[in-house]
Amino acid sequence: MSNDPRARLKDILSIVSATADNDTTPITILIIYEGGPETFRHLFYTVGADAVIALERHIEQESGDRRRLQDKPIRYDAVIGFSVNAVDKTGITATKILNKIRLSIINRIEVDAQDADYTWILQRDEPQNTRKGGLDPLWEDHYKIIQRPLIDT
């Protein structure tokens, strides 16, 4: 089993779904690790993805009480940023897709908010429906999820 928190988050987000503007046709959502060689143009127009979720490398931040000896934190939270990207296509409006995916992510994280070893906390204070340049037009939502380890008391 991988120690990379992005692997577990990828499993959770693999259940996320949305439909096209007609509310019946499911869209194709591709989940990737950010920093790969793929370009968004390739993913949207060659691979055929309707939305792309790009998981960023996680950062660790100290959390909770500190030990009496050694003055070390008891736990470290993994903060994982990720973006959801979409472009307008025939029958698909990117901003509508992003809104549907946002609702699906919120529902999915609430279902999996606490698993055996971690609590998942979704940060919703990031900019939403941001237009990015360079692709005809690329729209992006950005999120942060905190993976907090459970501590036995």
N, C-alpha and C positions, 0 to 999 in steps of 0.2 A: 504494500500500500504506500502511496506517495505521501510525503510530508508537506508537499506544496499545497497550501490552502486553496489555490486556484483550481486544483483538480476536483476537490469536493464541491466548490462553488460551480464549476462547470457541470457536474452531475446534477446539482439542484436546478440550474438554469436550463438544462436540457429539456425540462418539462414545460418551459414557457412556450406559449403558443399565441397566435393571433390570426385574424382572417383579413382578406383583402377588403376593398371598399364595398363589395357586394354582401359582406357579412356571411358568406358561405364557403368561399374558396380559402383553404388554409395557405398561409405563406411559408416560404422557406427561410428559416432562421439559422444562420451559421455562427458557431461559437469558436473563436480563435484566441490564441495568446498574442497579445500585442507585441510588436517588434519583429514579426516575421517578414519574409521577403515579399508577401503578397501586397498588391495595391488594391485600393477599394474598387477602382475601375474593373480590375480583373475579377474580383469577387462578385460584384454586382452584374457585370455584363457577360463574362465568360463562364464562370461557375454557375451563375443564375440565382444567387442568393437575393432574397427580397429585403432582408435585414441582417446586419452583422453585429454580434456582440463581441467586443474586444476586451479581454481581461488583461489588466495591467499587472506588473510585478508588485507583489504585496510589500508593505513596509511594516515593521514591528514597532509598537509603542508600548511603553510601560503602563501597567494598569493595576489598580487595587493597592492593598496595603503592602508595606515593605517588611522584610524579615528583620527581626531584632538584631541578629548577628549578620555581618557582612553588608548590611544596608542595601540589599538587592531586592528588586521587586518580586512579588510572589508569582506574577504572571505577566505575559506579554500578549497583547492583542495583535492580531494580524489585520491590517487595514488594506482592503483590496478595492482599488478603483476599477471601474469598467464603464465602457461607453456602448450605447446602442445606436447604430447608424442605419439610415435608410435613404433611398433616393426615390423620386417620383418616377413611376413607370406606368404603363398602360393598365388602368384598373386599380392602381395603388397610389394613394396619396401618402407621402412619407410622414407627415405630421399626424395623420390619423393612425397609421401603423405604430408610430412611437407611443401614442396615447394608449392603444390597445396592449402593446407590449409592457408599458409601465404598469397598467392594472394587473396584468398577468404576473409580473415580477413581484409586485406588492403581495398578491395573494399567495404566490409560491413561497416567498420568504416567511410569511406569517405561518404557513403550514409547517415549514421546516425550521421554525425559529429556534427550536431547541432539539438537538439530536443528542446522541449518547455522550459526546465529549465537549461540545461547543454550543454557545448561543450565538445566533446570527442576528445582527442589528443593521437594518437598512437606514442609511442616512439620506434624507430626501431634500436637503438644502442645497443641492447642486443645480446649476442652470439647466433648464429643460428646453427642448425644441430650438436649439442653437443652429443657425445656418453656417455651414463651413464652406469655404471657397474651394475651387479647384476641380470640382465635379459637378455635374449638372443637377441641380443643387443638392449637396449632401447635407442632411439634417442629422443632428446628434443630440442625444440625451446622455448625461453623465451621472453616475451613481458612485457611492462609496458604501461598502459593506464591512462591518467590523465582525471578525470571528473571535469571540471571547471564550477562552477555555473555562470549563466548569471546575470549581475547586471544592473538594470534599471538606466539609467542616466537622 
